[in-house]
């Protein structure tokens, strides 16, 4: 352990993703404790780049109180996953004065499962020679039941808008854990839009919105089924009509000597007309016919 200037330390880039900063009365009490007793337990930093792994709130308190140096324990980490695991596990153990954000706690669980290679309750792939863990082991390590572990992790499946709603208290974590598995991403989006203008939404209100979304979805599905049935019926009717047309239409084949035959028929008709005119041309009513025949 050694003393180090707080200005030389760097916050971990993902600390805010996994943990909230202390605020309100707990932060005031923490500041008073640091001001009165100082920093008793050294913070943990990565010796390679002075990134804070554990102790972000203590460094923040020192800066706010004008304390220039802080006790530091430097550690070497073989990988970013090893550093992340330390960041999450140490901070979870200190949650009593820190983060109680259910969504971010779910992120911590999901990240630890990834690091430990836990999938569907069983260890699948363990990186960096870490000990093999199951979900049972992890739940015991975090001091929560396996069911709670899964429920917290389910919050990470919410779309960002609903995650924000849980983090701001618009809807409770319990309510969110209840409906997260019931809604598709599209349905979650509809729910988020329906509660966007409200400060706080009760469990009953959420259930009502879900019921309306499900009802609308059922109606739309039925409409699609009706449309498909109608389209199928129309296609069948058209096929029947086309079959009838094909069966009743006589297909005429034009012979190769069609033009010659047509000329012969025309010549025969003219000859018959000339004979007619010769016989009856003296009659007044046929004079126009005689004139027309003469022009051919």
Secondary structure, DSSP 4 states (H G I P E B T S, - for coil): -EEEEGGG-B--TTHHHH-PPP-HHHHHHHHHHHHHH---SPEEEETTT-BEEE-HHHHHHHHHHT--EEEEEEE--SSHHHHHHHHHHHHHHTGGGS---HHHHHHHHHHHHHHHTEETTEE----TTPPP--HHHHHHHHTS-HHHHHHHHHGGGS-HHHHHHHHTTSS-HHHHHHHTTT--HHHHHHHHHHTTT-S---HHHHHHHHHHHHHHHHHHHHHHHHHHHHHHHHHHHHHHHHHHHHHHSPPP---TTHHHHHHHHHHHHHHHHHHHHHHHTTSGGGHHHHHHHHH-
